[in-house]
Amino acid sequence: MDETEKKYRKKISRRDFLKSSAVAGAAIGTLSLGAQNAEAVPVPKKWDKTADVVIVGTGYSGLAAAIVSRQLGMSVLLLEKMPVPGGNSVIAHGGANAVDPERQKKQGIQDSTDLHFKHTMEGGDMINDPEKVRYFVDHALADAVQYLERLGVKWPEKVVRGYGALWERTHYPGTYVDKQGKNWKMGAANVRAQLDELERIGQPIELQHEVTGIVREKPLEGRVLGVEVKNKNRKMYFRAKKGAILASGGFGANIAWVTQLDRRLAETGTTNHPGATGECIKYSQDIGADTLHMDYIQAIPLNDVKPPYKATFFLIESEEVRKASISMPYRIFVNKEGKRFVDEGARRDVIKQAVLAQPPFEPLAQITADTIEELEAKCNLPKGSLVETVRKYNAACEAKKDQEFDKHSSILIPIKTGPFKANSRAMQRHHTMGGLLVKGTTGQVIDRWGKPIPGLFAAGEVTGGTHGTNRLGHNATVDCLVFGQLCARTVAKEKA
Ligand SMILES: Cc1cc2nc3c(=O)[nH]c(=O)nc-3n(C[C@H](O)[C@H](O)[C@H](O)COP(=O)(O)OP(=O)(O)OC[C@H]3O[C@@H](n4cnc5c(N)ncnc54)[C@H](O)[C@@H]3O)c2cc1C
């Protein structure tokens, strides 16, 4: 443990950490999700299926947990409520932050796992769980980047500075070619490579199997024995002999929860798949699980906005920008006054705040123009405004110094050569930083009295603690893969 880490650990004692989780627990309590409002699932007379481990969810975390569980010789029941596997992971961009000396050295980038730790903690305002973050940064390269490489995913030779990633350590975008020669990109590549591995080892996925409750010996005591499942109106019970791993994702698509936790997001759309509704958090609370950081909800302007949603800025790019990266920070954000209003490479929560403060306008379909004057006119911006903004920005690129917003020089790319493009964007609900409280070095779910719930484990976006107040862009892929595998390794040590 180096000096920086000692400082963080001292700053956030275990007591403070649990205190902060209790505060967040109180916040979610306002959503009536506490055990006092719920009925625990009674232990069934008969189990319909039994395996060593029951895994709920088929995104990055569930797939990684399933693959490693099988490698460790366990039998697996892998459940997915939707008709297709993949959750948010399959529609994600799939970028992954990891210190990668081989790639970074060639680019002259200084980095270390201590620096990744520092950025992740500071990016989350140091309320993150330091133990979990330490495990995360130490396993990012082997258990995320190289794990996917072993399954056939190819990463570009160069790392980039992803949106909100705050450093050049993002592996993005990944690609994968399946047995039929079909090309997969980004999140879909990361998911397809894992699905192919499961197919190769003969591991089925039970689609349209929705977990509707968790079975524990007693509502707030004893071991977790399995889960209650609904499949096409049939209720069933699946026994988990060694453990149940919740890999059920976040709740970005649950507008009711999000609005109660952060009402600034009431009018926003979402980047999430419709199944990102978070009910397994509630089922865990029913049997005593604690949560933390539930009200930290990330929003990003990832997709073009369509009515009924309003846009709040144009994302503008040139040929130079397209050559540099497909990532957003390399572009500029311009409001309806034709002005930049934020450092496009800033923390995601800083950008969220700035974008939400811009006046809304009716979104336009993507606009292409050969000159900035033409782009300005087609976007209905005040005459001369965009021309002046781009002139100032190009001067900043030349000087490698952004006087206005202090954007990092490595992502100052000029807007000089057309065709120029403008896309209508606004904030969209994207990632839920909070979730179940877990032990960072085992993945065990912790109850409201600070004790592990025997037999219950969780990984990925259903958990909190890795990201604190604000997730660094491209830390989530790694979080899911690393802790999905950790859960499997912990469960393997349990008695059946
Ligand atoms: C559009 C988009 C782009 C992104 N890009 C990036 C990126 O480039 N880099 C990065 O680091 N992060 C990115 N993220 C975030 C990251 O991809 C997600 O945090 C991650 O995919 C979550 O994985 P997961 O395994 O936790 O959950 P998911 O992938 O959401 O999987 C959870 C699964 O559990 C299922 N499930 C839920 N409840 C139940 C239930 N009751 N019973 C049975 N099944 C259930 C769901 O249907 C789902 O399939 C992106 C997210 C989105 C939406």
Ligand as a Chemical Component Dictionary entry (heavy atoms), coordinates in Angstrom:
data_LIG
# 
_chem_comp.id                   LIG 
_chem_comp.type                 NON-POLYMER 
_chem_comp.pdbx_formal_charge   0 
_chem_comp.three_letter_code    LIG 
# 
loop_
_chem_comp_atom.comp_id 
_chem_comp_atom.atom_id 
_chem_comp_atom.alt_atom_id 
_chem_comp_atom.type_symbol 
_chem_comp_atom.charge 
_chem_comp_atom.model_Cartn_x 
_chem_comp_atom.model_Cartn_y 
_chem_comp_atom.model_Cartn_z 
_chem_comp_atom.pdbx_ordinal 
LIG C1  C1  C 0 -25.274 2.708   -24.148 1  
LIG C2  C2  C 0 -24.261 2.427   -23.068 2  
LIG C3  C3  C 0 -22.902 2.615   -23.330 3  
LIG C4  C4  C 0 -21.964 2.320   -22.335 4  
LIG N1  N1  N 0 -20.636 2.409   -22.639 5  
LIG C5  C5  C 0 -19.721 2.100   -21.686 6  
LIG C6  C6  C 0 -18.321 2.114   -21.986 7  
LIG O1  O1  O 0 -17.900 2.356   -23.123 8  
LIG N2  N2  N 0 -17.450 1.828   -20.973 9  
LIG C7  C7  C 0 -17.873 1.513   -19.698 10 
LIG O2  O2  O 0 -17.039 1.264   -18.826 11 
LIG N3  N3  N 0 -19.189 1.468   -19.417 12 
LIG C8  C8  C 0 -20.114 1.737   -20.367 13 
LIG N4  N4  N 0 -21.443 1.659   -20.059 14 
LIG C9  C9  C 0 -21.829 1.139   -18.727 15 
LIG C10 C10 C 0 -21.645 -0.376  -18.672 16 
LIG O3  O3  O 0 -21.731 -0.911  -19.959 17 
LIG C11 C11 C 0 -22.695 -1.019  -17.763 18 
LIG O4  O4  O 0 -22.494 -0.524  -16.467 19 
LIG C12 C12 C 0 -22.547 -2.538  -17.786 20 
LIG O5  O5  O 0 -22.821 -3.038  -19.071 21 
LIG C13 C13 C 0 -23.475 -3.193  -16.772 22 
LIG O6  O6  O 0 -23.238 -4.579  -16.817 23 
LIG P1  P1  P 0 -23.969 -5.525  -15.791 24 
LIG O7  O7  O 0 -23.496 -6.893  -16.066 25 
LIG O8  O8  O 0 -23.828 -5.003  -14.417 26 
LIG O9  O9  O 0 -25.519 -5.337  -16.163 27 
LIG P2  P2  P 0 -26.270 -5.538  -17.547 28 
LIG O10 O10 O 0 -25.362 -5.625  -18.694 29 
LIG O11 O11 O 0 -27.338 -4.505  -17.612 30 
LIG O12 O12 O 0 -26.917 -6.977  -17.373 31 
LIG C14 C14 C 0 -27.864 -7.230  -16.373 32 
LIG C15 C15 C 0 -28.834 -8.270  -16.890 33 
LIG O13 O13 O 0 -29.646 -8.726  -15.812 34 
LIG C16 C16 C 0 -30.963 -8.908  -16.286 35 
LIG N5  N5  N 0 -31.893 -8.832  -15.155 36 
LIG C17 C17 C 0 -32.222 -7.736  -14.428 37 
LIG N6  N6  N 0 -33.130 -8.049  -13.481 38 
LIG C18 C18 C 0 -33.374 -9.376  -13.621 39 
LIG C19 C19 C 0 -34.248 -10.271 -12.956 40 
LIG N7  N7  N 0 -35.076 -9.862  -11.984 41 
LIG N8  N8  N 0 -34.258 -11.569 -13.345 42 
LIG C20 C20 C 0 -33.452 -12.009 -14.360 43 
LIG N9  N9  N 0 -32.639 -11.186 -15.047 44 
LIG C21 C21 C 0 -32.586 -9.882  -14.677 45 
LIG C22 C22 C 0 -31.145 -7.766  -17.270 46 
LIG O14 O14 O 0 -32.202 -8.006  -18.165 47 
LIG C23 C23 C 0 -29.781 -7.724  -17.945 48 
LIG O15 O15 O 0 -29.729 -8.527  -19.088 49 
LIG C24 C24 C 0 -22.400 1.899   -21.043 50 
LIG C25 C25 C 0 -23.755 1.726   -20.783 51 
LIG C26 C26 C 0 -24.685 1.975   -21.788 52 
LIG C27 C27 C 0 -26.146 1.765   -21.489 53 
# 
loop_
_chem_comp_bond.comp_id 
_chem_comp_bond.atom_id_1 
_chem_comp_bond.atom_id_2 
_chem_comp_bond.value_order 
_chem_comp_bond.pdbx_ordinal 
LIG C1  C2  SING 1  
LIG C2  C3  SING 2  
LIG C2  C26 DOUB 3  
LIG C3  C4  DOUB 4  
LIG C4  N1  SING 5  
LIG C4  C24 SING 6  
LIG N1  C5  DOUB 7  
LIG C5  C6  SING 8  
LIG C5  C8  SING 9  
LIG C6  O1  DOUB 10 
LIG C6  N2  SING 11 
LIG N2  C7  SING 12 
LIG C7  O2  DOUB 13 
LIG C7  N3  SING 14 
LIG N3  C8  DOUB 15 
LIG C8  N4  SING 16 
LIG N4  C9  SING 17 
LIG N4  C24 SING 18 
LIG C9  C10 SING 19 
LIG C10 O3  SING 20 
LIG C10 C11 SING 21 
LIG C11 O4  SING 22 
LIG C11 C12 SING 23 
LIG C12 O5  SING 24 
LIG C12 C13 SING 25 
LIG C13 O6  SING 26 
LIG O6  P1  SING 27 
LIG P1  O7  DOUB 28 
LIG P1  O8  SING 29 
LIG P1  O9  SING 30 
LIG O9  P2  SING 31 
LIG P2  O10 DOUB 32 
LIG P2  O11 SING 33 
LIG P2  O12 SING 34 
LIG O12 C14 SING 35 
LIG C14 C15 SING 36 
LIG C15 O13 SING 37 
LIG C15 C23 SING 38 
LIG O13 C16 SING 39 
LIG C16 N5  SING 40 
LIG C16 C22 SING 41 
LIG N5  C17 SING 42 
LIG N5  C21 SING 43 
LIG C17 N6  DOUB 44 
LIG N6  C18 SING 45 
LIG C18 C19 SING 46 
LIG C18 C21 DOUB 47 
LIG C19 N7  SING 48 
LIG C19 N8  DOUB 49 
LIG N8  C20 SING 50 
LIG C20 N9  DOUB 51 
LIG N9  C21 SING 52 
LIG C22 O14 SING 53 
LIG C22 C23 SING 54 
LIG C23 O15 SING 55 
LIG C24 C25 DOUB 56 
LIG C25 C26 SING 57 
LIG C26 C27 SING 58 
# 
